[in-house]
Amino acid sequence: MDATTNPPRLLTPEELGAVIKAFRDVRKWSQEQLAEVAGLSSRTVQRVENGKPVAAKARQRLTFSLN
């Protein structure tokens, strides 16, 4: 890595929520459909999309489900 390149950073909960919602919208999935595919409750999907912090395992399940 050269001196002008910034290292990668983690997304904030708000940024992650926006990304999850955008990917879900592209697939035309409801929150309930994403929750079912990810093995989570629809309430957890709502919390993520609203920028609330959730467990790392939940974030991982959502990102793997949308990959």
C-alpha positions as CSV (number, residue, x, y, z in Angstrom):
1,M,0.0,0.0,0.0
2,D,1.5,3.4,-0.9
3,A,1.4,6.5,1.3
4,T,-1.5,8.1,-0.6
5,T,-4.0,5.2,-0.3
6,N,-6.3,5.2,2.7
7,P,-6.8,1.8,4.4
8,P,-10.3,0.3,4.1
9,R,-12.7,1.1,6.9
10,L,-15.8,-0.5,8.4
11,L,-19.2,0.9,7.4
12,T,-21.2,2.7,10.1
13,P,-24.5,1.1,11.1
14,E,-26.3,3.8,9.1
15,E,-24.2,3.1,6.0
16,L,-24.6,-0.6,6.3
17,G,-28.4,-0.2,6.6
18,A,-28.5,1.9,3.4
19,V,-26.4,-0.7,1.5
20,I,-28.5,-3.7,2.7
21,K,-31.7,-1.9,1.7
22,A,-30.3,-0.9,-1.7
23,F,-29.3,-4.5,-2.4
24,R,-32.6,-5.8,-1.2
25,D,-34.5,-3.3,-3.4
26,V,-32.4,-4.4,-6.5
27,R,-33.6,-8.0,-5.9
28,K,-37.2,-6.8,-5.3
29,W,-37.2,-8.6,-2.0
30,S,-39.4,-7.6,1.0
31,Q,-37.8,-7.4,4.4
32,E,-39.6,-10.6,5.3
33,Q,-38.1,-12.4,2.3
34,L,-34.6,-11.3,3.1
35,A,-35.1,-12.3,6.8
36,E,-36.2,-15.8,5.7
37,V,-33.2,-16.3,3.3
38,A,-30.8,-15.0,6.0
39,G,-32.4,-17.0,8.8
40,L,-33.2,-13.9,10.8
41,S,-36.3,-12.2,12.1
42,S,-37.9,-9.5,10.0
43,R,-37.4,-7.2,13.0
44,T,-33.6,-7.7,12.8
45,V,-33.7,-6.7,9.1
46,Q,-35.7,-3.6,10.1
47,R,-33.2,-2.7,12.8
48,V,-30.3,-3.0,10.4
49,E,-32.0,-0.9,7.7
50,N,-32.8,1.8,10.3
51,G,-29.1,2.0,11.2
52,K,-29.4,0.3,14.6
53,P,-26.5,-1.8,15.8
54,V,-27.0,-5.6,15.6
55,A,-24.8,-8.6,16.3
56,A,-22.0,-9.3,14.0
57,K,-23.5,-12.7,13.1
58,A,-26.7,-11.0,11.9
59,R,-24.7,-8.6,9.7
60,Q,-22.7,-11.6,8.3
61,R,-25.9,-13.5,7.5
62,L,-27.4,-10.5,5.7
63,T,-24.4,-9.9,3.6
64,F,-24.0,-13.5,2.7
65,S,-27.6,-13.7,1.8
66,L,-27.3,-10.8,-0.6
67,N,-24.1,-12.0,-2.3
